[in-house]
Amino acid sequence: MISSHLAKEVVQELARSRLSNSLVQAVALLRQRNHPRMVNSLNDLLAYNKVVPSTPLSWKVSDELSDLFLIYLKSDPSPENLARVQYLLNINDSTSKALRAMKDRRLQNGAADEEFVF
């Protein structure tokens, strides 16, 4: 019989490895313009983060993180999830504010195409 302590450690280790995998998958889906699945990957990232709270994740191309955040923002997430994605993607408040304004401006203009930062 497996102890509850050992089971908890195994689940936490699995969640840690899945955190970074979820970011890699989200970026890959962003590049493929598969936005619904990209949002799902970010939601998976949030789920793993609930199991193992994480520090902000790193990525070499910060514009891709901004694009992830903008598309996630457009998916109409809860304020709590949006704040946590902002933290995990290491999006500072000024960038978040600019991306929110970009989203609002696009909605006001009625534009349907995605606008990417890069």
C-alpha positions in Angstrom: 0.0 0.0 0.0 1.3 3.4 -0.9 1.5 6.0 1.8 -0.4 9.3 1.4 2.8 11.2 1.8 4.5 9.3 -1.0 1.4 9.7 -3.2 1.4 13.5 -2.6 5.1 13.7 -3.5 4.5 11.8 -6.8 1.6 14.1 -7.7 3.6 17.2 -7.0 6.6 16.0 -9.0 4.3 15.2 -11.9 2.7 18.6 -11.7 6.1 20.3 -11.7 7.2 18.6 -14.9 3.8 19.3 -16.5 4.0 23.1 -15.7 6.8 23.7 -18.1 5.4 21.2 -20.6 2.2 23.2 -20.7 4.0 26.4 -21.5 5.9 24.7 -24.3 2.7 23.3 -25.7 0.9 26.6 -25.4 3.6 28.4 -27.4 3.5 25.6 -30.0 -0.2 26.0 -30.4 0.1 29.8 -30.6 2.6 29.3 -33.5 0.0 27.0 -35.1 -2.7 29.6 -34.5 -4.7 27.0 -32.6 -6.1 29.4 -30.1 -8.8 27.2 -28.4 -6.2 24.5 -27.6 -3.7 27.1 -26.6 -6.2 28.5 -24.0 -6.8 24.9 -22.8 -3.0 24.5 -22.4 -2.9 27.6 -20.3 -5.8 26.3 -18.2 -3.9 23.1 -17.7 -0.9 25.2 -16.6 -3.2 26.8 -14.0 -4.4 23.4 -12.8 -0.8 22.2 -12.3 0.0 25.4 -10.6 -2.7 24.7 -8.0 -1.0 21.5 -7.1 2.5 23.0 -7.0 2.6 26.8 -6.7 5.3 28.0 -9.1 7.4 31.1 -9.6 7.0 32.9 -12.9 8.0 30.7 -15.9 10.8 31.8 -18.3 10.7 31.9 -22.1 13.3 33.4 -24.4 10.8 35.2 -26.6 8.9 37.6 -24.4 6.6 38.7 -27.3 5.3 35.2 -27.4 4.4 35.4 -23.7 2.5 38.7 -24.5 0.7 37.0 -27.3 -0.3 34.1 -25.0 -1.6 36.6 -22.5 -3.5 38.6 -25.1 -5.3 35.6 -26.5 -6.0 34.2 -23.1 -7.4 37.6 -22.2 -9.7 37.4 -25.2 -11.0 34.1 -24.0 -12.8 35.9 -21.1 -11.2 34.1 -18.2 -12.1 34.8 -14.6 -10.2 37.7 -13.0 -8.4 35.2 -10.7 -7.2 33.0 -13.6 -6.1 36.0 -15.7 -4.1 37.4 -12.8 -2.5 34.0 -12.2 -1.6 33.6 -15.9 -0.2 37.1 -15.9 2.0 36.1 -12.9 3.1 32.8 -14.4 3.9 34.3 -17.8 5.9 37.1 -16.0 3.8 39.8 -17.6 4.3 43.1 -15.7 1.4 45.4 -14.9 2.3 48.0 -17.6 2.4 45.3 -20.3 -0.8 43.8 -19.0 -2.5 47.3 -19.1 -1.3 47.8 -22.7 -2.5 44.4 -23.8 -5.9 45.0 -22.2 -6.2 48.3 -24.0 -5.3 46.5 -27.3 -8.0 44.0 -26.6 -10.6 46.7 -25.9 -9.5 48.7 -28.9 -9.8 45.7 -31.2 -13.3 44.9 -29.8 -14.5 48.5 -30.3 -13.3 48.4 -33.9 -15.1 45.2 -34.5 -12.0 43.5 -35.8 -12.1 39.7 -35.9 -8.5 38.9 -36.8 -6.0 38.3 -34.1 -3.4 40.9 -33.6 0.0 39.6 -32.6 2.7 41.5 -30.8 5.5 40.0 -32.8 
